[in-house]
């Protein structure tokens, strides 16, 4: 007899600068960030092909942004997926900062 699935789990993995979404213990996707003072700059989101079309990216980003709010930080949505998500979800507007040339230069240096 098999165990029922408990649903996707989102974990913050600080050592790797990302949030991961797990389905039945397998990493299905991630959203990557770097912290810049009180800002959490999201720069990449992906979900594996085997998990596409299940709404996992939206769930991952929603839980990540909720964690950012709970930690007292602000969001900078460099990642196009995160940017579209915050445009559609006004509940995160109060913690979202604009993407500026300064942020982009800083992020490029961080990722080199």
Residue, then its C-alpha position, 0 to 999 in steps of 0.5 A: x500500500x502506497x503512502x499518499x503524497x503530502x503535497x509540494x514543500x518549499x524550503x529556503x536553502x540559505x547556503x545556496x541562495x535559493x528557495x526549492x520546491x520539493x515534490x515527494x522529496x524530489x527537487x522540482x524547481x527553485x527560485x534563486x536570490x541574493x541578499x542586498x542589505x534589507x532587499x532580497x533580489x530574485x534573479x532566476x526561477x525554474x521548474x523541471x520539465x517533468x513538473x511543468x504545468x502543475x502550478x509549482x512555480x507560482x506556489x514556490x514564488x508565493x511562499x518565497x515572497x511570504x517568507x521575505x515578508x515574514x523576515x522583514x526584507x523587501x523584494x527586488x524582482x529581477x527574474x521575469x517570472x517573479x516580476x510578473x508574479x508581483x504585478x499580478x499579486x497586489x498583496x506583495x506591492x508593499x514589499x516590492x522595490x523597483x529594479x534599478x541599474x544600480x541593483x543590476x550592476x550589483x547583481x552582476x558583480x555578485x554572480x561573477 
